[in-house]
């Protein structure tokens, strides 16, 4: 089952995670995943930008970097086992024109869709249509086309590495430490410290805790 983050905890409402426990108990093959979509930025309608009004994690180009990365921390906090992404090449589609009010099938020109910039498009092609955005010599297309990752995709990767810190420490018996570090900068699914200083401080604490599991700090008595 895949639940949008905006439904798992609506603004002004309460976290609904416990309501899925009964369903999960119905079989060992059942999984509860999370999802972020255009609703995470406040709108799903072209022509209307809502990112400034909603502070859920999101994958928009004009979202703050920590908003691109916070999703995995909430996946850990809500004890979910996976995340679903609708698309990563949406604006490459020749049958879909991104942009507003006019459309384009070149993601280097516009990745505006669903009321936000970047939702559904996380990688860029070296060649789009007849335009070589990354070229071989003399402006020729690369003999082997590449997928170029967006900064947002790299931040998703960073968030997944953060998740592994949290998950590893929990499995080693340091679950309270992990949850405390999440709580140090995340209040709920739509309210968190947005400059990134809170996330980085929490990650440093987690990293130090993991380091000390193998290399504990030794204090010697004075001679």
N, C-alpha and C positions, 0 to 999 in steps of 0.2 A: 504494500500500500504506500502510495506517495502522497504526502500531505504538504500543500503550500505553506511556507513559513508564516504567511499572513493569515492563514486559518488556524495554524497551530497556536498562535498567540495574537489575537486581534488587538489593535491599538485600543487601550482603555479597558481591555478584557483580561481574563486570566489564562494562564498557560493550560492547554488542553492535553498535554502529553499523557497524563494518567488515564485518560479516557480510552486510550488504545491498548492498555495492558490486557484487558479481557480478550480482545481480538488476538493479540500476540500469543496468549496462552493456548490458543486453539491448535497449535501444531509447531513442531520445531523447524518447519520449512518456511514459516511466515517471517516477513521482514518489514520493517517500518522505515521508509526513506523520507527525505525532505526535498523541497523544491522551492526555488525562487524564480519569479517571473516578472512580467511587467507590473503586476500588482505590488511588487516590492518597491517600485519607484513611484507609486501613487496613481498610475493610470495605465490603461491598456488601449488608449485611443490615440490614433495619429493626430498630430496637430496640437496636442496638449502635453506639456511637460510637467511631471509631478514630482520629480526627484527632490526638489527643494522642500517639499512638504512631508515627505515620508522618509524615515531613517532606518528602514530595514536594510540588511545586507542586500547589495545589488551588484550587477555587472556592467553598469553604465560607464561610458567613457568619462562623463562628467561627474561621476560619483567620487567621493574621497577614497583614497587607496584602501584605508582600513575597512570601508564598506564592501570593497571587492574581496576582502580577505576574512571577514568575520564569520561568514556562513559556516565554516568548518568547526569553529569554536562552539557554535550553537548546536551543530549536529552531535558533537560530543556531549554537551550539556544536556541535551534532550534524549540522550541514549538511543540514537538512531544509527542504523548500520550502513546507510548509503545516501547518495544524493543523485538526483536526476537533473540533467541539463537538456533542454528541449532541442537546442541546435548550436552549432558553432560556426556554421557557414551560411547562415540564413540569407544574408545580403549578396551571396554569390548567385542566387537562384535566378535564372533567366526568365522565370515565370512570375517573379515577385520583384517589384520595384521598391527599393528603399529610398527614403528621403521624403521631404515635405516642403512645399506642396507638390513639386515635381519629383519623379522617381528616377533611380539609376540602378543598374545591376553591377556596378563597380563599387565594392566596399571601400576602396581607397577614396572615393568621392563622397559617399555617405553611408553610415551604418544606422541611420535613424529609422526605427520601426517600433511599433507598439507604444508610442508616446515617449520613447527614450532613445538615447544614442548608444548602440552597442549590444543591446539585449538580443541574444541569438547569434551574434557574430563575434567570435573570439580569435579567429585566425584570418590571415590575409593571404591572397595568392600573389606569387611573383608576377604573373601575367593575368590580366583580367580583360576578356574580350580580345581586342587587338592592341591593347596598351601593355607594354612591358615596364612594370614599376620597378623591378629589380632585374638588371640586364647582364648579359655576357658582353664581350667586347663589341664595339660598334653598335651598341644598343639592341643587339639581338636577344631574343628570348632565351632563357636558360635551357640547356638541353634536357635537364631534369627539373621540372617545376617544383617549387618548394611551398610549403605552408609556413608562413611567418607568424609566430605567436604574438599576440597582443600583450601589452604590459598587464592587462587585466587577467589574462590566462596565467601569466607568471605569478600573479598575486594569489590566484586560486591554488596553484602549486604550493606556494608558501603556506597558505592556510592549511593544506593537507599535511604538510610537514609539521605544522603546529599541532594538528590533531594527533599525529603519531607521538609527539612528546606527551600530550595529555593521556593518550591511551596507554602508552608504555608505563608511565608512572603509576597509573591506576592499576594496571595488571601486576605491578610489583608491590602493591600495598600502600601507595601514596595517593589514593583517590581524594582524600580531603585536601591535600596540598593542591592537586590539579583543579578541583572545583573552586577552591579559594582564589586561585589565580584567574580563573574565568570571571569570578564575581568581582575581582579587583578593577575590572574595566567594562564589564557588561552588566547592565541592570536588568534588561529583559530583551526580547527578540528585536525590539525596535529602538532601544535606547542604549548607546554605548559611547565611550570616549572616542571622539572622531579624529583627533590629531595624529594618532598612532603611538603617542608616548606611553599610553596605558598598555597597549598590546605589546610593545617592545619590552617594557619593564616586566610584564608577566612572562614573556618568552625567555628573558634572561634568567628569571628565577627558576623556571622549569628546566632550562638548560644547565644551570648550575647544580640543581638537584640531581639531574641525571649524571652529570660529571662526577659528583661526589659519591655516587653509588660504586664507581670503579676506582676513584681516586679521592678517598675521604681526606678532609683537612686534618692534619696531625698537629696536635699541640704538645710540645715538649715542655717539661718542667724546667725551671731555671736551675743552673748548676751553681 
